[in-house]
Amino acid sequence: MNHNWNVYKIFINGRRAKAPCVMFESENEETAHALFKRDILQTLSAKEQKSKFCIVRADLPQERQFEGGLLEERKKSRIKQKVFARLMDGKTTYEGPMEGGLLYSDDTGWEWQWAIMTAANHRFITAISPKFKSGKEADKWMEHQLLLYGE
């Protein structure tokens, strides 16, 4: 049984192109790679022939490897911003731009603590969590907050 295959260019930075540059039909993955190298690669320009390519079966998900994690990380970041906004509500009179983050500094007594900081230079404004002995403990606390405040 033949399958359709999509060929994507891999850029110098290691990321894959969004759209396939070539599409063809082949029986299985082995023959698809062989067919691409033997027949299709020669039809490309000399410059394109030097590029790296990725061959993906057309009926399988075409998601680029970094995208799945990136989309999930963006969603988590948006929820985390909402958590910071809720936790800092009424805790400071500072009027400038602020952001939240995990600190390990003199301001936190050299323990891990989630805090609100100035956006420009990350100066400590106020704490929004208890202090933790390790970053892992602080991350667990934040994960719990994300579950409580998450959408």
TAKATA-V390701 format. One line per field, one symbol per residue. ss: DSSP state (2 for helix, 1 for strand, 0 for the rest). psi: psi as a letter, one per 40 degrees, with the letter a starting at -180 (. if undefined). burial: I if it has 24 or more other C-alpha atoms within 12 Angstrom, else O. Layout:
ss: ???
psi: ???
burial: ???
//
This chain:
ss: 0011111111000001000001111100222222222222222002222001111110000000222222222222222222222222000000000111111102220001111111000001111000010022222222222222200
psi: hiiiihhiihideeiiidiidihihidaddddddddddddddeiiddddeiiihhhhdeihehidedddddddddddddddddddddeheeieheihiiiihigaddeffihhhihiiddefhhdiieiiiididdddddddddddddei.
burial: OOOOIIIIIIOOOOOIIOOIIIOIIIOOOOOIIOOIOOOOIOOOOOOOOOOOIIIIIIOOOOOIOOOOOOOOOOOOOOIIIOIIOOIIOOOOOOOOOIIIIIIOOOOIOOIIIIIIIOOOOOIIIIIIIOIOOOOOOIIOIIOOIIOOOOO
//
